């Protein structure tokens, strides 16, 4: 124990041996601290402890590496990337270090150019990268794919997509037994609408990992793109049996049920999602030591006023209203926990509102949108749906104002605003907005169709080409965008 009482941090040459002994003792203590705190998920506190150790840990790789991992686990992405870069400087022959930085750049920071440069540094190591070389090509492909999604110019987007396919094909050829690489190759082919070609690598991925969530979800989307909606829904049932509480799958289920059976049939899934949301996040606690009972949905006595009997649509509406009313009682409770929890609830309400609008039940839609708005009043998704509701009520000026607000926050929905402008007689402005939309969303059949309508209204000879492009894109359009599949390593 005397060693700990005589710790030496002096940098004088004659103290080197004693300093090294002190550092080894300190490292042992920090390792024990890491084990204890990591088990409890206290990564933020751990990273703060390790940061304090840096003042006597110059070029001590192990502590730097531990610090990088703790910062990464604590969600402190900027610091983690800086630390991993320093680790790579200490050990330039280790390809895992730049790839850890790439993981943070893609998953937490969305620094795609930085991630591409780091992945390229591993690729340039060639065979010296060993088993990490296929992963480096995977990272490079994902960086290019994500940049293609964000690109606003068609030429840039095409170039990024080309580079992404090239890198992912190389990764797959280097390691055909890597299920994740095969899945992401299939996803990239799907993103460029090579739907049939995407099936081959996806089948390879599923043969290697048949229960992989993202592979199963991609298969469902590819089947829906081929208009095999019933087969897609059956496959989705299989996926949900393995991942029963996955909200991303449940949102896809809603869309498939709407396509096959209409909006009323999909409302029951929205109801199940609300119950699942409350059960998972346990938000029914009103005050310490006093818990409100969980939701138990039952069919209320809701009669159709025209026939005096229960109709399927009315039943679904009333059940959903009961669910929403009970969950909305918690709106006054102070929101706690990560934002994504409440963002998920917002999406459920907006999805229900969309279904009600499709079923021409505007009062119920207004209720759902109000609940979403109570969570995130300035969300672009809420503003878009409020605009859509105003448009359905023929309040066109209000709708345009809401669309403008939504577009100022996030560049989605140009096709909706463009079509509204054309509808209200401002054809040239609507055409400009729609031309911008097809540049940004070149695979959106709705944007191309809207542009065709704008051109047709002024008897342009380009209108048929736009309609033809829209038809071709619609033929390979999935029930939800392929981009809902997360791209991360």
PLY file of the C-alpha trace (Angstrom):
ply
format ascii 1.0
element vertex 489
property float x
property float y
property float z
element edge 488
property int vertex1
property int vertex2
end_header
0.00 0.00 0.00
3.00 2.27 0.47
3.39 2.52 -3.26
0.07 4.41 -3.54
1.18 6.83 -0.86
4.38 7.63 -2.73
2.96 8.32 -6.20
5.46 10.03 -8.51
4.32 12.21 -11.42
7.58 14.12 -11.92
8.86 14.14 -15.52
12.54 14.33 -14.49
14.66 11.63 -16.17
15.94 10.22 -12.87
12.37 9.63 -11.74
11.40 7.58 -14.80
11.33 4.21 -13.03
9.35 5.45 -10.04
6.99 7.34 -12.35
6.36 4.20 -14.39
5.57 2.20 -11.25
3.14 4.91 -10.10
1.49 4.94 -13.54
1.02 1.17 -13.48
-0.61 1.40 -10.07
-2.87 4.22 -11.22
-3.77 2.32 -14.39
-4.80 -0.70 -12.30
-7.05 1.52 -10.19
-8.60 3.11 -13.28
-9.19 -0.32 -14.82
-11.07 -1.43 -11.69
-12.99 1.86 -11.74
-13.86 1.28 -15.41
-15.21 -2.20 -14.72
-17.35 -1.01 -11.82
-18.76 2.12 -13.48
-19.33 0.51 -16.90
-21.45 -2.20 -15.29
-23.69 0.55 -13.94
-23.73 2.52 -17.18
-22.03 5.52 -15.56
-20.01 6.38 -18.65
-20.22 10.16 -18.29
-18.76 10.06 -14.79
-16.14 7.53 -15.92
-15.03 9.77 -18.79
-14.65 12.70 -16.36
-12.45 10.56 -14.09
-10.29 9.43 -17.00
-10.00 12.99 -18.33
-8.43 14.00 -15.01
-5.89 11.21 -15.46
-4.66 12.65 -18.75
-2.43 15.22 -17.06
0.01 12.46 -16.08
-0.72 10.07 -18.99
1.14 11.62 -21.92
1.46 8.97 -24.67
0.03 6.27 -22.39
-2.06 4.45 -24.97
-4.15 2.30 -22.63
-5.62 5.21 -20.67
-6.19 7.25 -23.84
-8.00 4.28 -25.39
-10.15 3.82 -22.29
-10.98 7.52 -22.35
-12.03 7.33 -26.02
-14.30 4.36 -25.37
-15.89 6.03 -22.32
-16.52 9.26 -24.24
-18.06 7.23 -27.07
-20.34 5.35 -24.66
-21.31 8.62 -22.93
-22.38 10.15 -26.26
-19.58 12.75 -26.21
-18.79 12.27 -29.86
-16.53 15.25 -30.57
-14.22 14.37 -27.70
-14.24 10.68 -28.62
-13.14 11.36 -32.21
-10.29 13.61 -31.02
-9.10 10.96 -28.55
-9.27 8.12 -31.10
-7.24 10.24 -33.53
-4.61 10.70 -30.82
-4.65 6.94 -30.21
-4.14 6.36 -33.94
-1.17 8.74 -33.85
0.36 6.64 -31.06
-0.29 3.36 -32.91
-0.54 4.11 -36.64
-0.36 0.41 -37.47
-3.67 -0.36 -35.68
-6.58 -0.10 -38.17
-9.26 -0.46 -35.47
-8.63 3.03 -34.09
-9.63 5.08 -37.16
-12.66 2.79 -37.58
-13.79 3.55 -34.03
-13.61 7.24 -34.93
-15.58 6.50 -38.11
-18.28 4.77 -36.06
-18.70 7.90 -33.92
-18.57 10.25 -36.92
-21.37 8.35 -38.67
-23.56 7.35 -35.75
-23.35 10.36 -33.42
-21.97 13.37 -35.29
-22.99 12.86 -38.94
-19.52 14.03 -40.00
-19.53 12.08 -43.22
-16.58 13.78 -44.93
-14.43 13.28 -41.83
-15.56 9.65 -41.62
-14.76 9.09 -45.30
-11.20 10.41 -44.83
-10.66 8.18 -41.79
-12.03 5.11 -43.58
-9.82 5.89 -46.57
-6.77 5.95 -44.28
-7.49 2.32 -43.35
-8.18 1.35 -46.96
-4.78 2.81 -47.93
-3.13 0.35 -45.50
-4.10 -2.44 -47.90
-3.37 -5.97 -46.72
-1.71 -4.64 -43.57
-5.21 -3.78 -42.32
-5.95 -7.52 -42.25
-9.48 -8.44 -41.20
-10.35 -4.74 -40.86
-9.97 -4.07 -44.59
-13.51 -5.24 -45.53
-14.89 -3.18 -42.63
-12.99 -0.14 -43.91
-14.57 -0.54 -47.34
-17.96 -0.96 -45.63
-17.40 2.29 -43.73
-16.32 4.04 -46.91
-19.40 2.81 -48.74
-21.74 3.94 -45.97
-20.12 7.39 -45.85
-20.66 7.83 -49.59
-24.20 6.46 -49.37
-25.13 8.92 -46.60
-23.57 11.81 -48.50
-25.61 10.79 -51.56
-28.79 11.00 -49.47
-27.87 14.50 -48.30
-26.66 15.77 -51.70
-28.78 18.49 -53.30
-27.24 18.28 -56.79
-28.05 15.30 -59.00
-24.48 15.01 -60.33
-23.06 14.88 -56.81
-25.66 12.36 -55.71
-24.95 10.07 -58.66
-21.20 10.21 -58.00
-21.62 9.41 -54.30
-23.95 6.51 -55.15
-21.41 5.16 -57.66
-18.60 5.33 -55.10
-20.81 3.73 -52.45
-21.66 0.77 -54.69
-18.03 0.36 -55.69
-16.84 0.32 -52.06
-19.59 -2.02 -50.86
-19.03 -4.45 -53.73
-15.33 -4.49 -52.82
-16.15 -5.13 -49.16
-18.49 -7.98 -50.11
-15.88 -9.57 -52.40
-13.28 -9.41 -49.60
-15.59 -10.95 -47.00
-18.67 -12.66 -48.51
-19.44 -14.20 -45.09
-20.09 -10.84 -43.43
-23.87 -10.56 -43.15
-23.81 -6.83 -42.39
-21.78 -6.03 -45.51
-24.15 -8.09 -47.67
-27.18 -6.33 -46.17
-25.74 -2.86 -46.78
-24.83 -3.77 -50.35
-28.47 -4.79 -50.86
-29.63 -1.54 -49.26
-27.45 0.57 -51.54
-28.80 -1.25 -54.60
-32.31 -0.59 -53.30
-31.56 3.10 -52.79
-30.66 3.45 -56.47
-33.83 1.47 -57.31
-32.08 -1.70 -58.51
-34.70 -3.65 -56.60
-34.29 -7.03 -58.29
-30.49 -6.89 -58.03
-30.76 -6.11 -54.30
-32.42 -9.46 -53.60
-29.27 -11.54 -54.20
-26.99 -9.99 -51.55
-29.96 -9.70 -49.18
-30.64 -13.43 -49.48
-26.95 -14.01 -48.69
-27.25 -11.80 -45.61
-30.37 -13.63 -44.40
-28.76 -17.04 -44.98
-25.95 -15.92 -42.64
-28.18 -14.19 -40.07
-31.81 -15.07 -40.56
-33.03 -13.13 -37.52
-31.28 -9.82 -38.32
-33.77 -6.99 -37.84
-32.49 -4.67 -40.58
-32.19 -7.48 -43.15
-35.77 -8.60 -42.49
-37.03 -5.02 -42.66
-35.21 -4.44 -45.94
-36.76 -7.62 -47.35
-40.21 -6.31 -46.40
-39.53 -2.98 -48.13
-38.20 -4.72 -51.26
-41.31 -6.92 -51.44
-43.49 -3.82 -51.10
-41.48 -2.11 -53.85
-42.35 -5.08 -56.08
-46.01 -4.58 -55.03
-46.14 -7.92 -53.20
-47.89 -6.26 -50.27
-49.52 -9.41 -48.88
-46.22 -11.29 -48.93
-44.54 -8.27 -47.33
-47.13 -8.20 -44.53
-46.68 -11.94 -43.91
-42.90 -11.44 -43.71
-43.44 -8.52 -41.37
-45.44 -10.80 -39.08
-42.42 -13.12 -38.95
-40.11 -10.19 -38.18
-42.41 -8.94 -35.41
-42.48 -12.41 -33.84
-38.72 -12.00 -33.34
-38.74 -8.24 -32.64
-42.24 -7.65 -31.18
-41.71 -4.14 -29.81
-39.80 -2.57 -32.68
-41.56 0.67 -33.57
-39.90 0.95 -36.98
-41.47 -2.38 -37.99
-44.82 -1.35 -36.53
-44.89 1.87 -38.58
-44.25 -0.24 -41.69
-47.07 -2.58 -40.63
-49.45 0.41 -40.46
-48.55 1.42 -44.03
-48.99 -2.11 -45.37
-52.33 -2.57 -43.63
-53.52 0.76 -45.02
-52.48 -0.29 -48.54
-54.19 -3.67 -48.27
-57.29 -2.93 -46.18
-57.69 0.83 -45.94
-56.94 3.37 -43.20
-59.56 2.15 -40.72
-57.92 -1.27 -40.52
-54.54 0.26 -39.68
-55.90 2.17 -36.67
-55.79 -0.91 -34.47
-52.02 -1.14 -34.96
-51.71 2.52 -33.93
-53.66 1.62 -30.80
-51.26 -1.28 -30.10
-48.30 1.05 -30.61
-49.64 3.46 -27.99
-50.01 0.63 -25.48
-46.55 -0.69 -26.37
-45.08 2.81 -25.97
-46.52 3.28 -22.49
-45.53 -0.22 -21.35
-41.96 0.14 -22.56
-41.23 3.58 -21.17
-43.34 3.31 -17.99
-44.52 6.90 -18.16
-47.70 6.29 -16.17
-46.10 7.42 -12.91
-47.85 10.60 -11.76
-45.99 11.18 -8.52
-43.39 9.32 -6.43
-44.94 6.26 -4.84
-48.26 6.69 -6.69
-48.68 4.93 -10.00
-51.57 5.33 -12.37
-52.86 2.01 -13.79
-51.63 0.99 -17.23
-53.92 1.35 -20.24
-56.28 -1.58 -20.79
-58.12 -0.88 -24.04
-61.60 -2.26 -24.51
-64.24 -1.73 -27.16
-66.43 1.16 -26.01
-70.15 1.41 -26.68
-69.77 3.60 -29.74
-72.72 3.57 -32.13
-72.87 4.75 -35.71
-75.48 7.55 -35.69
-76.77 6.71 -39.14
-77.46 3.00 -38.57
-77.53 2.63 -34.81
-74.99 -0.18 -35.00
-71.30 -0.55 -34.55
-69.27 -0.06 -37.73
-65.65 -1.26 -38.03
-64.43 2.25 -38.73
-66.32 3.75 -35.80
-65.05 1.03 -33.48
-61.47 1.66 -34.52
-61.89 5.42 -34.17
-63.46 5.22 -30.74
-60.87 2.76 -29.46
-58.05 4.95 -30.68
-59.65 8.04 -29.14
-59.88 6.18 -25.82
-56.21 5.26 -26.04
-55.13 8.75 -26.99
-57.21 10.33 -24.24
-55.67 8.13 -21.58
-52.12 8.66 -22.81
-52.71 12.38 -23.26
-53.48 12.63 -19.55
-49.72 12.36 -19.17
-49.03 15.41 -21.32
-49.02 17.58 -18.22
-46.37 15.36 -16.62
-42.89 16.78 -16.95
-41.16 14.91 -19.79
-38.18 12.92 -18.67
-35.69 10.69 -20.42
-34.24 10.87 -23.94
-35.95 12.97 -26.59
-36.40 9.98 -28.89
-38.97 8.50 -26.48
-41.27 11.48 -26.97
-40.41 11.77 -30.66
-41.72 8.22 -31.07
-44.99 9.16 -29.39
-45.25 12.20 -31.65
-44.82 9.95 -34.70
-47.55 7.58 -33.48
-50.01 10.44 -33.09
-49.09 11.91 -36.47
-49.47 8.49 -38.10
-52.93 8.16 -36.56
-53.78 11.66 -37.78
-52.65 10.74 -41.29
-54.92 7.69 -41.26
-57.88 9.73 -40.06
-57.31 12.26 -42.86
-57.15 9.44 -45.39
-60.48 8.24 -43.97
-61.87 11.81 -44.18
-62.29 12.02 -40.40
-60.92 15.48 -39.90
-62.13 16.00 -36.34
-60.24 12.93 -35.12
-57.22 13.98 -37.19
-57.24 17.38 -35.47
-57.25 15.64 -32.10
-54.19 13.55 -32.99
-52.29 16.50 -34.42
-53.03 18.53 -31.27
-51.58 15.75 -29.13
-48.41 15.66 -31.27
-48.20 19.44 -31.17
-48.37 19.43 -27.37
-45.07 17.52 -27.42
-43.21 19.36 -30.19
-45.21 22.41 -31.34
-42.53 23.58 -33.79
-41.77 20.19 -35.31
-41.69 20.34 -39.10
-43.68 17.07 -39.19
-46.43 18.63 -37.07
-46.48 21.77 -39.22
-46.70 19.71 -42.43
-49.64 17.73 -41.10
-51.39 20.84 -39.84
-50.95 22.25 -43.33
-52.38 19.12 -44.88
-55.40 19.30 -42.57
-55.95 22.97 -43.43
-55.75 22.08 -47.13
-58.38 19.35 -46.73
-60.60 21.94 -45.05
-60.03 24.25 -48.05
-58.16 26.76 -45.87
-55.52 27.20 -48.55
-53.85 30.39 -47.30
-53.38 28.88 -43.86
-52.07 25.67 -45.43
-49.47 27.55 -47.47
-48.31 29.45 -44.37
-47.86 26.20 -42.46
-46.01 24.55 -45.36
-43.70 27.57 -45.57
-42.94 27.30 -41.85
-42.24 23.58 -42.17
-39.91 24.09 -45.14
-38.03 26.79 -43.26
-37.25 24.19 -40.58
-36.52 21.19 -42.79
-36.28 20.83 -46.59
-39.01 18.22 -46.98
-42.47 18.73 -48.33
-41.57 20.83 -51.38
-43.79 18.64 -53.52
-46.77 19.36 -51.21
-46.21 23.11 -51.30
-45.57 23.05 -55.06
-48.82 21.24 -55.75
-50.72 23.66 -53.52
-49.25 26.63 -55.41
-50.32 25.11 -58.72
-53.76 24.39 -57.27
-54.17 28.04 -56.23
-53.16 29.36 -59.65
-49.53 30.29 -58.95
-48.29 27.87 -61.58
-44.84 29.33 -62.30
-43.88 29.53 -58.63
-45.27 26.03 -58.06
-43.27 24.73 -61.01
-40.07 26.23 -59.60
-40.68 24.64 -56.19
-41.39 21.27 -57.81
-38.27 21.49 -60.00
-36.27 22.02 -56.82
-38.07 19.06 -55.28
-37.14 16.64 -58.07
-33.54 17.80 -57.84
-33.38 17.01 -54.13
-35.68 13.95 -54.19
-34.99 12.52 -57.62
-36.70 9.18 -56.82
-39.94 10.74 -55.54
-42.71 9.82 -57.97
-45.00 12.31 -56.22
-42.62 15.19 -56.96
-42.32 14.16 -60.62
-46.08 13.77 -60.93
-46.62 17.19 -59.36
-44.12 18.74 -61.77
-45.95 17.05 -64.66
-49.23 18.57 -63.50
-47.64 22.02 -63.27
-46.20 21.71 -66.78
-49.45 20.30 -68.15
-51.39 23.28 -66.78
-49.40 25.55 -69.08
-49.43 23.06 -72.01
-45.71 22.28 -71.83
-44.40 19.47 -74.04
-42.25 18.24 -71.11
-45.26 17.16 -69.07
-45.55 13.62 -70.56
-41.88 12.92 -69.76
-42.47 13.88 -66.13
-45.54 11.64 -65.90
-43.60 8.76 -67.47
-40.75 9.21 -64.98
-43.31 9.28 -62.15
-44.85 6.00 -63.35
-41.45 4.32 -63.61
-40.46 5.44 -60.12
-43.81 4.47 -58.61
-43.35 0.95 -59.99
-40.30 0.48 -57.71
-41.44 2.65 -54.78
-41.46 0.90 -51.38
-44.26 1.37 -48.86
-41.84 3.47 -46.78
-38.50 4.96 -47.92
-35.48 2.66 -47.95
-33.68 5.32 -45.92
-35.54 4.22 -42.76
-32.98 1.39 -42.51
-30.19 2.77 -40.27
-26.77 3.04 -41.92
-24.14 2.58 -39.23
-21.21 0.34 -38.41
0 1
1 2
2 3
3 4
4 5
5 6
6 7
7 8
8 9
9 10
10 11
11 12
12 13
13 14
14 15
15 16
16 17
17 18
18 19
19 20
20 21
21 22
22 23
23 24
24 25
25 26
26 27
27 28
28 29
29 30
30 31
31 32
32 33
33 34
34 35
35 36
36 37
37 38
38 39
39 40
40 41
41 42
42 43
43 44
44 45
45 46
46 47
47 48
48 49
49 50
50 51
51 52
52 53
53 54
54 55
55 56
56 57
57 58
58 59
59 60
60 61
61 62
62 63
63 64
64 65
65 66
66 67
67 68
68 69
69 70
70 71
71 72
72 73
73 74
74 75
75 76
76 77
77 78
78 79
79 80
80 81
81 82
82 83
83 84
84 85
85 86
86 87
87 88
88 89
89 90
90 91
91 92
92 93
93 94
94 95
95 96
96 97
97 98
98 99
99 100
100 101
101 102
102 103
103 104
104 105
105 106
106 107
107 108
108 109
109 110
110 111
111 112
112 113
113 114
114 115
115 116
116 117
117 118
118 119
119 120
120 121
121 122
122 123
123 124
124 125
125 126
126 127
127 128
128 129
129 130
130 131
131 132
132 133
133 134
134 135
135 136
136 137
137 138
138 139
139 140
140 141
141 142
142 143
143 144
144 145
145 146
146 147
147 148
148 149
149 150
150 151
151 152
152 153
153 154
154 155
155 156
156 157
157 158
158 159
159 160
160 161
161 162
162 163
163 164
164 165
165 166
166 167
167 168
168 169
169 170
170 171
171 172
172 173
173 174
174 175
175 176
176 177
177 178
178 179
179 180
180 181
181 182
182 183
183 184
184 185
185 186
186 187
187 188
188 189
189 190
190 191
191 192
192 193
193 194
194 195
195 196
196 197
197 198
198 199
199 200
200 201
201 202
202 203
203 204
204 205
205 206
206 207
207 208
208 209
209 210
210 211
211 212
212 213
213 214
214 215
215 216
216 217
217 218
218 219
219 220
220 221
221 222
222 223
223 224
224 225
225 226
226 227
227 228
228 229
229 230
230 231
231 232
232 233
233 234
234 235
235 236
236 237
237 238
238 239
239 240
240 241
241 242
242 243
243 244
244 245
245 246
246 247
247 248
248 249
249 250
250 251
251 252
252 253
253 254
254 255
255 256
256 257
257 258
258 259
259 260
260 261
261 262
262 263
263 264
264 265
265 266
266 267
267 268
268 269
269 270
270 271
271 272
272 273
273 274
274 275
275 276
276 277
277 278
278 279
279 280
280 281
281 282
282 283
283 284
284 285
285 286
286 287
287 288
288 289
289 290
290 291
291 292
292 293
293 294
294 295
295 296
296 297
297 298
298 299
299 300
300 301
301 302
302 303
303 304
304 305
305 306
306 307
307 308
308 309
309 310
310 311
311 312
312 313
313 314
314 315
315 316
316 317
317 318
318 319
319 320
320 321
321 322
322 323
323 324
324 325
325 326
326 327
327 328
328 329
329 330
330 331
331 332
332 333
333 334
334 335
335 336
336 337
337 338
338 339
339 340
340 341
341 342
342 343
343 344
344 345
345 346
346 347
347 348
348 349
349 350
350 351
351 352
352 353
353 354
354 355
355 356
356 357
357 358
358 359
359 360
360 361
361 362
362 363
363 364
364 365
365 366
366 367
367 368
368 369
369 370
370 371
371 372
372 373
373 374
374 375
375 376
376 377
377 378
378 379
379 380
380 381
381 382
382 383
383 384
384 385
385 386
386 387
387 388
388 389
389 390
390 391
391 392
392 393
393 394
394 395
395 396
396 397
397 398
398 399
399 400
400 401
401 402
402 403
403 404
404 405
405 406
406 407
407 408
408 409
409 410
410 411
411 412
412 413
413 414
414 415
415 416
416 417
417 418
418 419
419 420
420 421
421 422
422 423
423 424
424 425
425 426
426 427
427 428
428 429
429 430
430 431
431 432
432 433
433 434
434 435
435 436
436 437
437 438
438 439
439 440
440 441
441 442
442 443
443 444
444 445
445 446
446 447
447 448
448 449
449 450
450 451
451 452
452 453
453 454
454 455
455 456
456 457
457 458
458 459
459 460
460 461
461 462
462 463
463 464
464 465
465 466
466 467
467 468
468 469
469 470
470 471
471 472
472 473
473 474
474 475
475 476
476 477
477 478
478 479
479 480
480 481
481 482
482 483
483 484
484 485
485 486
486 487
487 488
